[in-house]
């Protein structure tokens, strides 16, 4: 079976960690924490911005946001690899679950939780 891009990224990250001897600290717990820390750093760039401002970031700020997004992705892919989770399959399964919970005819134009539809 051909390797998808996430699998290729996971392999590169696994090698990167191995070259530095980080496997012992890259536990599922530590990686999950790292995802949240990096997500917080991403969120920090949007704190106090209006909705409009958040959609038109200056080039330097956009570059910083891209780096934080990359950090979140890197740690999430590393966590999935550590736990043996196929992120693409998990995302497909979650989309199917959400489609049942949020039928388009009921959810269209409404930003409410599924139990309020």
C-alpha positions in Angstrom: 0.0 0.0 0.0 1.4 3.4 -0.9 2.3 5.7 2.0 0.1 8.7 2.4 1.6 12.1 3.3 0.7 11.9 7.0 2.4 8.5 7.2 5.5 10.0 5.5 5.4 12.9 7.9 5.1 10.5 10.9 8.1 8.6 9.6 10.2 11.8 9.3 9.2 12.9 12.8 9.9 9.4 14.2 13.4 9.6 12.6 13.9 13.1 13.9 13.0 12.1 17.4 15.2 9.0 17.2 18.2 10.9 16.0 17.9 13.0 19.2 17.1 10.2 21.6 13.7 11.7 22.4 11.7 8.4 22.2 11.8 8.0 26.0 10.2 11.4 26.6 7.8 11.2 23.7 5.1 9.3 25.6 1.4 9.7 24.7 0.9 11.8 27.8 3.8 14.2 27.0 2.8 14.5 23.4 -0.9 15.2 24.3 0.3 17.9 26.6 2.6 19.3 23.9 -0.4 19.5 21.5 -2.3 21.6 24.0 0.7 23.8 24.9 1.3 24.6 21.2 -2.5 25.1 20.6 -2.3 27.7 23.4 0.6 29.4 21.7 -1.4 29.5 18.5 -4.4 30.9 20.3 -2.3 33.6 21.9 -1.7 35.2 18.4 -5.5 35.8 18.1 -6.1 37.0 21.6 -7.7 40.5 21.6 -8.2 40.6 17.8 -11.6 41.2 16.3 -13.0 38.6 14.0 -12.1 40.8 11.0 -8.5 41.3 12.2 -8.0 37.6 12.8 -8.8 37.0 9.1 -6.2 39.4 7.8 -3.0 38.9 9.6 0.1 40.9 8.7 2.8 38.8 7.0 5.1 38.5 10.0 2.1 37.6 12.3 0.9 35.1 9.7 4.3 33.5 9.6 4.3 33.1 13.4 0.8 31.6 13.2 1.9 29.2 10.5 4.8 28.0 12.7 2.5 27.4 15.7 0.0 25.5 13.5 2.9 23.4 12.3 3.9 22.7 15.9 0.4 21.6 16.7 0.3 19.3 13.6 3.8 17.9 14.4 2.9 16.9 17.9 -0.5 15.6 16.9 1.0 13.4 14.2 3.7 12.2 16.6 1.0 11.4 19.2 -1.0 9.5 16.6 2.1 7.6 15.5 3.0 6.7 19.1 -0.6 5.4 19.7 -0.9 3.7 16.3 -3.8 5.9 15.2 -4.5 6.4 11.5 -5.4 10.1 11.6 -7.0 10.1 8.2 -9.2 7.1 9.0 -10.1 8.7 12.4 -11.0 12.0 10.7 -13.2 10.1 8.2 -14.9 8.2 11.0 -15.5 11.5 13.0 -16.9 13.3 9.9 -19.4 10.4 9.5 -20.4 10.6 13.2 -20.8 14.4 12.9 -22.9 14.0 9.8 -25.3 11.9 11.8 -25.3 14.2 14.8 -25.6 17.4 12.6 -27.9 16.6 9.7 -27.5 19.4 7.1 -31.3 20.1 7.0 -31.3 20.7 10.7 -27.9 22.3 11.3 -27.7 24.6 8.3 -27.0 28.2 9.5 -27.2 27.2 13.2 -24.2 27.2 15.5 -25.7 25.0 18.3 -24.8 21.7 19.8 -26.4 18.6 18.3 -28.7 18.1 21.2 -30.2 21.5 20.6 -31.1 20.9 17.0 
